[in-house]
Each structure stands twice: as structure tokens, then as C-alpha cells.
């Protein structure tokens, strides 16, 4: 399972793979269930605070596109004053291509602290297990290929933890779970060879979500320039989804399993 780990990197002390099997991502007024595995993998310096070193030969974050409930009708609210051709095109796409997918794409390096996953701090220190800075790629023929919620300059920053959150209102605190440690191999005191954590739940409901942009940049044969088309369609997406959405109005819950192994053990298994 650790074949994509950068275990030959001298800075990498352990290999890690985390698979989210279920959960939910609520952004503004839109709630998307997580019903396909999301895999995060790579190398870490230790189970304490560490950057996640990118996987080699495979994706560091593999997040399959998720269907947005309601499709195009659920994510765009066309205004009556839209130009006639754009209005006609919208309903034509709804009739033929209503499905909209959302894909998480990392835009910054990931930061981890798996020690916090096992032992959520109670002293007021940062409880973050994984810090994800992402943008959400919305895809549909009507929306085009450049429709994103967030950007590299202004990402959605999710700080997942297994403890209890302290979000601003109207959200209320929610709790994750460290899960169950089912396997530990050790050769000497304080040295972890292999660690399996099942049914861990990572949560965050304190993050903000910026507005969508770049939507509708497709050739519809309309007598309208791209910036105006972008403003109309992106504005409709933001109105319907409720973006930008302030901290306290969004939620991420990710439940799954994690495996951590000493890079020395992984390297030995390859020889």
C-alpha cells in the first residue's frame, strides 16, 4: 500500500496513507455527500508536526469528482434579465447535461500532525491533524473548464481534527474521533514500525469559503464578451450556492482509515 511513498527521501521518517470512505462537505447552501474514497498519501518526518512529502509515481491527493445534488439547477439560479441566448442555452444544457461534479484540488502543500489524531490536545494548542488548502473545481458543459470555488491565491483552508471544534456562530461545536488503533509493530521503545487506525473521523466547521469565478467561459455562440458571461454565470453560482460563505457556515466531516509505517520498514520490504 505504500508503493508511492517517497521512502528514499532522507527527510521522510514514515509513510502514510489516509483513506476517507464517507462524510460530507457543506459549502454555503450546498451539501455534498462523500460517497467515493478520497486518498491522501505520501511521507512525513514524524507523527508530530510535519509537511506531507508528495507521493512519487502516484497522486498525493486522489479525490474523485462528486456529484453536486440538484446538478446545474441546484447550483445556478439564472436571473430573468439574462440575455435571451444565454437563458436559452442554460435550459438547453439543463435538459441534456444537468449533472455538475465538484473535485477538490490542492493548491498548497499539506501540513500534518498525526499525533493530534491519536491524542487530541486539551491544553489549547493547535489541534489540527491535516491542513488542506484547496480549490473546488465545478464541472459541467455550461460552466466550462475554469469554474472554481477558491483559487491558489485565495484557497479554501480546511483544518481537520479529531477533537471538538470551536466554530463561530451559527455553527455549533462538533466532535471527531481518533478511531481505534488495531495494529502496532515496534522494535524498541518509542519506535513505531506500523500503525493502523480504523474509523477515525476528521472534522472542521470553522473555515470560510470564497466566491466562485471563471464560470461560463465557453463558446455558446452568444453576442457577449467573456468577462460579462463570467460575471453573469459566476454571479448566479455564488447566489445559488451562497458564496462567499463566512466561517461558521461551512462543514467538513471525513471518516475513514489511516495507515502509518516506518520508511525503513517500507524500504526493507522493497529489497
Secondary structure, DSSP 8 states (H G I E B T S, - for coil): --TTS-TTSTT--EEEEEEEEEEEEEETTEEEEE-S-EEEEEEES-SSEEE-EE-SSS-SEEE--EE-TTHHHHH----TTS-HHHHHHHHHHHHH----EEEEEE-S--EEEHHHHHS---SSS---SEEEEEEEEEEBTTTBS--EES-SSS-EEEEEBSSB----TTS---B-B--EEEEEE-SSTT--SEEEEEEEEEEE----B--EESTT-S----SS-HHHHHHHHHHHHHHHHT-SB-TTS-EEEEEEEEEEEEHHHHHHHH-
